[in-house]
Amino acid sequence: MPQLNPSPWFAILVFSWLVFLTIVVPKTLSHTFPNDPTPQSTKTPKTESWTWLWT
């Protein structure tokens, strides 16, 4: 049963994580968004209570 021998699978796992952490993550983190989010005001808007028509 070859799946019981961990040496080739562990090496593949470690190599794939090294590739992921050194190449893929910095590429995705380097992307910037063209529009920065605008800050919302901290004031709460004044709301009027709604009058129910059937009461």
SEGU-698677 format. One line per field, with one value per residue: residue number from 0; x, y, z of N, C-alpha, C, O in turn; residue in one letter. Coordinates in nm, 4 decimals. Layout:
<atoms>
num	NUM_...
n.x	X_...
n.y	Y_...
n.z	Z_...
ca.x	X_...
ca.y	Y_...
ca.z	Z_...
c.x	X_...
c.y	Y_...
c.z	Z_...
o.x	X_...
o.y	Y_...
o.z	Z_...
residuo	A_...
</atoms>
This chain:
<atoms>
num	0_1_2_3_4_5_6_7_8_9_10_11_12_13_14_15_16_17_18_19_20_21_22_23_24_25_26_27_28_29_30_31_32_33_34_35_36_37_38_39_40_41_42_43_44_45_46_47_48_49_50_51_52_53_54
n.x	0.0835_0.0938_0.0109_0.0649_0.3254_0.4802_0.6764_0.7051_0.4624_0.4586_0.6739_0.5756_0.3576_0.4872_0.6418_0.4435_0.3119_0.5198_0.5533_0.3017_0.3058_0.5232_0.4881_0.2142_0.0666_0.2022_0.1526_-0.1270_-0.1683_-0.0505_-0.2216_-0.4139_-0.6981_-0.8864_-1.0559_-1.0720_-1.2375_-1.4934_-1.5093_-1.7640_-2.0087_-2.0210_-2.2445_-2.5748_-2.8544_-3.1482_-3.4515_-3.7901_-4.0844_-4.3017_-4.6310_-4.8907_-5.1339_-5.3692_-5.4273
n.y	-0.1176_0.1960_0.4395_0.4383_0.4998_0.7803_0.9483_1.0442_1.1857_1.3671_1.5292_1.6400_1.7792_1.9674_2.1061_2.2116_2.3853_2.5618_2.6804_2.7978_2.9818_3.1464_3.2447_3.2714_3.4005_3.6584_3.7711_3.7974_3.9657_4.1982_4.3291_4.6178_4.8175_5.0198_5.2216_5.3876_5.3182_5.5347_5.7183_5.6691_5.8819_5.9522_6.0334_5.9564_5.9189_6.1211_5.9770_5.9533_5.8494_5.6037_5.6407_5.4229_5.3114_5.1804_5.2171
n.z	0.0000_-0.1093_0.0000_0.2675_0.3042_0.4088_0.3068_0.0217_-0.0084_0.2002_0.1298_-0.1080_-0.0048_0.1634_-0.0244_-0.1924_-0.0145_0.0398_-0.2117_-0.2341_-0.0178_-0.0795_-0.3386_-0.4287_-0.2198_-0.1716_-0.4261_-0.4349_-0.2181_-0.3021_-0.4693_-0.5296_-0.4547_-0.6755_-0.5830_-0.2853_0.0209_0.1338_0.4348_0.6750_0.8253_1.1759_1.3009_1.3949_1.1872_1.2126_1.2728_1.1829_1.3505_1.2230_1.1157_1.1589_0.9299_0.9935_1.2577
ca.x	0.0000_0.1844_-0.0349_0.1147_0.4612_0.4557_0.7873_0.6817_0.3471_0.4969_0.7580_0.4867_0.2813_0.5743_0.6804_0.3283_0.2898_0.6256_0.5174_0.1855_0.3397_0.6236_0.4503_0.0729_0.0207_0.2451_0.0872_-0.2627_-0.1668_-0.0003_-0.3286_-0.4760_-0.8282_-0.8781_-1.1344_-1.0646_-1.3708_-1.5140_-1.5510_-1.9029_-2.0198_-2.0529_-2.3738_-2.6880_-2.9580_-3.2707_-3.5600_-3.9261_-4.1647_-4.3973_-4.7683_-4.9585_-5.2578_-5.4871_-5.4468
ca.y	0.0000_0.3106_0.5552_0.4301_0.5535_0.9245_1.0318_1.1271_1.2727_1.4768_1.6203_1.7122_1.8725_2.0769_2.1841_2.2884_2.4956_2.6614_2.7543_2.8804_3.0919_3.2374_3.3018_3.3065_3.4964_3.7965_3.8237_3.8399_4.0775_4.3193_4.3945_4.7325_4.8517_5.1540_5.3195_5.3712_5.3365_5.6641_5.6982_5.7032_5.9763_5.8850_6.0795_5.8727_6.0033_6.1346_5.9073_5.9845_5.7295_5.5861_5.6285_5.3097_5.3585_5.1111_5.2406
ca.z	0.0000_-0.1166_0.0759_0.4038_0.3067_0.4090_0.2591_-0.0982_0.0080_0.2887_0.0512_-0.1993_0.0773_0.2066_-0.1421_-0.2409_0.0793_0.0189_-0.3334_-0.2031_0.0717_-0.1350_-0.4680_-0.4448_-0.1188_-0.2006_-0.5464_-0.4048_-0.1247_-0.3668_-0.5437_-0.4638_-0.5074_-0.7352_-0.5072_-0.1405_0.0803_0.1977_0.5745_0.7070_0.9367_1.3014_1.3503_1.3569_1.1265_1.2902_1.2038_1.2278_1.3701_1.1148_1.1647_1.0936_0.8712_1.0477_1.4018
c.x	0.0886_0.1383_0.0124_0.2564_0.4511_0.5654_0.7583_0.5659_0.3779_0.5837_0.6738_0.4050_0.3649_0.6118_0.5630_0.2963_0.3972_0.5973_0.4012_0.2235_0.4385_0.5809_0.3071_0.0289_0.0736_0.1811_-0.0543_-0.2650_-0.1178_-0.1075_-0.3868_-0.6101_-0.8232_-0.9523_-1.1210_-1.2045_-1.3806_-1.5594_-1.6949_-1.9050_-2.0628_-2.1853_-2.4833_-2.7959_-3.0841_-3.3846_-3.6924_-3.9994_-4.2732_-4.5359_-4.8360_-5.0947_-5.3809_-5.5064_-5.5012
c.y	0.1247_0.4297_0.5517_0.4836_0.7065_1.0072_1.1050_1.2246_1.3898_1.5780_1.7021_1.8158_1.9930_2.1652_2.2686_2.4046_2.6023_2.7444_2.8475_3.0018_3.1902_3.3041_3.3532_3.4137_3.6371_3.8551_3.8715_3.9577_4.2067_4.3915_4.5089_4.7603_4.9940_5.2598_5.2898_5.3905_5.4714_5.6412_5.7438_5.8012_5.9008_5.9301_5.9839_5.9609_6.0057_6.0705_5.9454_5.8525_5.7232_5.5677_5.5162_5.3573_5.2971_5.1326_5.3781
c.z	0.0000_-0.0330_0.2196_0.4167_0.2994_0.3422_0.1283_-0.0794_0.0999_0.2145_-0.0460_-0.1227_0.1176_0.0880_-0.1923_-0.1460_0.0663_-0.1055_-0.3053_-0.1196_0.0115_-0.2648_-0.4683_-0.3456_-0.1444_-0.3257_-0.5160_-0.3083_-0.1889_-0.4475_-0.4618_-0.5300_-0.5628_-0.6542_-0.3592_-0.0821_0.1494_0.3415_0.5952_0.8228_1.0628_1.3589_1.3049_1.2972_1.2125_1.2111_1.2657_1.2497_1.2643_1.1713_1.0866_1.0464_0.9378_1.1968_1.4283
o.x	0.1521_0.2208_0.0016_0.3030_0.4165_0.5470_0.7859_0.5718_0.3278_0.5689_0.6987_0.3855_0.3197_0.6130_0.5815_0.2575_0.3684_0.6157_0.4020_0.1784_0.4376_0.6327_0.2827_-0.0395_-0.0060_0.1575_-0.0967_-0.3549_-0.1414_-0.0858_-0.4061_-0.6308_-0.7608_-0.9143_-1.1545_-1.2813_-1.2866_-1.6407_-1.7395_-1.8152_-2.1318_-2.2339_-2.4837_-2.8258_-3.1210_-3.4097_-3.7032_-3.9785_-4.3284_-4.5566_-4.8375_-5.1623_-5.4875_-5.5947_-5.5234
o.y	0.1548_0.5140_0.6526_0.5100_0.7591_1.1274_1.2249_1.3364_1.5002_1.6986_1.8213_1.9276_2.1070_2.2876_2.3842_2.5119_2.7211_2.8661_2.9631_3.1129_3.3076_3.4106_3.4681_3.5085_3.7309_3.9758_3.9755_4.0415_4.3147_4.5050_4.4976_4.7294_5.0807_5.3769_5.1806_5.4724_5.5160_5.5523_5.8440_5.8029_5.7991_5.8716_5.9369_6.0673_5.9067_6.1066_5.9668_5.7559_5.8250_5.4888_5.5162_5.4340_5.3588_5.0710_5.4144
o.z	0.1011_0.0020_0.2892_0.5275_0.1936_0.3232_0.1234_-0.1305_0.0786_0.2337_-0.0642_-0.1705_0.1073_0.1005_-0.2305_-0.1921_0.0804_-0.1043_-0.3477_-0.1475_0.0485_-0.2983_-0.5050_-0.3841_-0.1392_-0.3319_-0.5664_-0.3159_-0.1347_-0.4899_-0.3407_-0.6473_-0.5018_-0.6571_-0.3132_-0.1326_0.2154_0.3666_0.5393_0.9069_1.0558_1.4557_1.1911_1.3514_1.2756_1.0961_1.3864_1.1763_1.2226_1.2635_0.9635_1.1150_0.9372_1.2564_1.5438
residuo	M_P_Q_L_N_P_S_P_W_F_A_I_L_V_F_S_W_L_V_F_L_T_I_V_V_P_K_T_L_S_H_T_F_P_N_D_P_T_P_Q_S_T_K_T_P_K_T_E_S_W_T_W_L_W_T
</atoms>
